[in-house]
Amino acid sequence: MLNNVAHQLKCPTSEFNVLDDVIDTLRFRGSIFFHSSLAAPWGMSLSSIVMPRFHIALEGGFYVGAEGSNINVEPMDIVMIPGGDMHWIADQLDRELVPSAQAGDACALGMPLFQQGEITNKIMCGIVEYDEAIEHPILSALPSIIQLSNIQSSDNVWMTVKLIDAEINRTNSKKNSIIDRLTEVLFIQLLNNFIKKNEHLTGFLSALKEPRLNKILQLIHQNPERQWTLDIISDVVGMSRATLQRKFKAAIGVSPMVYISRWRMAKAYQLLKHSNLSLEGIADGIGFSDARTLSHAFKEYYGDTPSKFRKKLERSI
């Protein structure tokens, strides 16, 4: 029986992108919170949040300070702070800093700050939100700061930046569905670019580049409904149980079975929130024997039964 299951899984019928599945499930939502031309001197501080933020040098260079280090940002560079850590941005070091919320409010009121004198910079800043209740090791696998430099004007990343900039200029607004969707696209492009250009990845991202670990993740993500065991997984990828456990936990931080359990909870959360599927249908689709088993696991993990969770969502609309 074990060999039959393993044989079926060794021959996938289509390519499956694990990163795309993670991004779709976490449902990253992008928006631009600052877009302005600035005259030196200028500087803004940004308090700590849990969401990724990024800063784009549309024109002119500037500095970003975080965790005691200063980064020189050249024109057409993009700097991302994946963990949303406290940081600052300024045209030069040691500038007086204004809270970014204050600068954003001033722009919204038609009275932008830093306009006295010759314009030296044009910058655009964005934020990417997601459901904090969902845990996934991709978030901890990213470094505290990512800088993308030497971007060409013909690069897809910069073409997306130009589309966002053009839409903001056209509508005289930072907020509409086109801008938000393009900001999400830009975030995904930045993630893919970081993974492609960095050989020394850590955590979940390193597992995506290790063939056997990536195959394990493909199997889990493409078939969450299967009744996975260590024996089945180890046979499919040609690893002993001990080696599988050791390599998977070393890369991702948890055992394969814990990862499967947490991923099913993430899928359950999003399906309950964003679909009309019945609890039985959700249970069947992500590997639970029945709705009662899923309900018990969901309450233990999130603190509410699925029915209470959906009722709370209805009241919040």
N, C-alpha and C positions, 0 to 999 in steps of 0.2 A: 504493500500500500504506500509506504513512504517513498519507495523508488519511483512509483507511478506518478505521484504528486510532483516529486522533484523533476522528473523527466519533462512533464508538461510545462513547468516553470522555466526550464532551461532554454526554451524556444519561444521567447516573446514575439508576438505578432506585429508589434509596432514600437517605435521609439517613444520613450516617455521621459519628460524633463522634470526631474525632482524639484529643481529650483522654481520652475513655473508653478508647480502644484503648491509649494509652500507660500509663494507670493499670492496666489489666488485665495488660499485659505486664510491667510492673515489679513487679506483685504486692505492693503495699504491705500491710504487716501491722501492725495497731495494737495497743497495750496501754496500760494505765494503770499507772504505776509509783509514784505517790504520791497519797494521798487522805486528808486529815485536817483536823480543826478545830484551830486554833492560837491560843495566847494570846501577845500581845506581851510582850516583844520576841522576834522570831524572824527567822532569815535562813538561807538555804542557798546553797551554791555548786554549780555543775554544770560538770563538766569537759567538754572538747571531744570530740565524737564526730561521725560522719559522718551520723547519722540525724536527721530532723526531730523536734523536741520542742515541746510546747505546754503552757501554764499557764492555768488557768481560775479566775477569781475567782467562786466560788460564793456566797460571802458576804464582805463587806468588800473594801477595796482594798489594793493593795500596789505595790511597785516592782520593775521588772526592769532590771538593768544589763548592758549588752553593748557592746563596742567603744567604750568611753569615754563612752557616753551613758546617761542614766537615763530610763526610761519610767514614767509614772504610770498604773497600771492601776486602773480603777474597777470597782466591783461589776458582775458580769455581762459583763466584758470577757474576751476571749481573746487571748493573745499566743503567737505561734508563732515558733520559731527554726528556719527550714527547713534551714539548713546544719549544725545541731547545734553551733554555736559555743559556746565557753566563756561562761558568764554566771552571774548570781546573781539570786535573788528574796528579798525581805525586806519586812517591814511598814513599815519606814522606811529612809531612807538611812543609810549608815555603821554598819549593824548588824554585830555579830560573826557570821561565817558558819560554818555546819556543813556538811560535805559531804553532798549530797543522799542518797548511798548510805547514809550513817550514819543519817540521819533515816528513810529507808525501812526499813532493817533494824530500827530500834527499833520502828516501827509493826508490822512483821511479828511481832516477839516480844511484842507486846501491851504495850509500854512506850513509847508515843509521846512524842517530845520536845515542848517548847514547850506544856506543859499547865498551868503555874503561873499562876493568876490568871484574870481574865475572858477568855473566848474572844472574839477580835476578827476572826478570819478562818476561812473554810473554803475550801480550795483543792484542785484536782485537776490532776494533771500526767500527760501521756501522751507516748508515743514511737511513731514510725512507722518500721518497718524495711523494707528491700527488699534485693534481691540486689545487692551492691556491684559485682559483676563486670559488670553491665550499665550501660553509659554512655548517658545521654540528656540533651540540652540543656534539658529542662524543669527539671532540678534546679538548674542554674546561672542560670536565668532568674528565680528567685525572689529577693527581697531578703533581707538578713540577718535582718530582723525584720519580722513582720507583726502588726499589732494590729487586732482587730475590736472596735469599740466600739458603744455605743448599740444593743445587741441587745435586741429585744423578747421578752417571755416566750412570745409566740405564734410567733416565728420558728422555722423548721425546725431551724436550728442549735442554738438553745437547747433545743428539745424533745428533740433527740438528747442534749444534755448532761444533761438531767433524766432521761432514760431510763438513761444510764450510771450516774448518781448513785444512782438508785433501785435498780438491779440490784446495785450494790456494797453498799448498805445492806441489801438483802434477803438477800444471800448472805454478808455479812460477809467478802467476799473481793474483791480487785481483779482476779482472774484467772479467767475462764471464757470459753467460746466466744461467748456473747452480748455480753459486755463488749468482747471483742476485735473482733468484727464491727462493733459500734456505733462503736468508736473509729476503725476504718477509714472508716466512713460519715462520721463527723465530719471527718476529715482531707480527704476528697473535698469535703465541703460547704465547708470553709474555703478550699480551692483555688478552687472555682467562685465563691465569694463574692468572693475577691480579684480574680479575672479580671473579674468583672462590674462591680465598683465602681471599678476603676482604669483610667483612660484612658491613662496613660503607662506601658504595659507594655514590657518589654525582652525581647530574645532570642526564644526559641521561643514564648513567650506572646504577644508582639507579632505574630508571624506568624499566629497563630490568628485575630486580629482584622483582618488585611489580606486582603480577599476573594480576590485571586489567589494569594497565598502559601498561604492556607488551602485553596484548591482543589487546589493542588499536593500539600499534605500529605494531603488526603483521598484523592486518587488513589493516592499511594504506600502509604498505610496500608490502604486498602480492597483494593488489588490488588498486594500485594508480589510475587506470582508473575509478573507481567508483565515482559517484557524491556524495561525503561525505557531511553530514550535522551533526551538533551537536546532533540533535534529533536521527538520526540513530545510531551514535556512542554511545550515552548515553544509548539508549535502549538495544543495544547489550551487553554492559558490566554491565548493571544494576546500573547505577549511574545517579543522576540528572544532568541536564546541568550545574548547578552552581558548584556542587562538581567535575564534570569532568573538567571543566575549571580551577578550583582552584588547584586540585591535579596535573594536567598535567603541568600547568604553573609553579607551585612550584618546580617540579622535573626537567623540561626540559628548562624552561626559557621563553617559548613562548606558546601561545594558541594552541590548536589542529589544528585549521584552518590555522594559520600562519605556523605551522610545515608542514602541508600537502602542502601548496603553495611552501614553500622553497624546500621540498623534490622533488616535481615535477620539479622545476627548475634545481635541481641537476641531475635528471634523463635526462631531456632534454639536458643539457650541455653534458653529457657523450654520449648519443645516437647520438647527432649531430657530436661529435668529433670522436667517435669510431665505428660508424655503417654507412651503406649506406641507412638506412631507409629514406623514404620521410618525409617531414614535416607533411603531413597529417597522415602518419602512426605513427609517434612519438606522435602527438597530440592525436590520438585515443587511444594509449597505455598508456598514463599517465593522462588522465582525462580532456583534453581540448575539447571543442565542435568542433573546426575546426582549420586548420592551421593558419588562420588569427589571431584568438584569442591567440594562442601559440606564434606567431611571435611578437605580441604586448607586451605580458607579458615578453618574453625573452629579448626584447630590453629594456624594462623598468628596468629589473633586472640586465642585463649584459652590457648594453650600445650599443649593436649591434643587428641587426636583425639576425636571423638564417642563412640567405643566406650570409650576410657579414662575419659572424663568420666562416662559412665553407670556404669561399674564402680566408680569412686570414690564415687559417690552410693550405690550398693548397699552398699558397705562401711561407709558412715557411718550407715546406718539401724540 
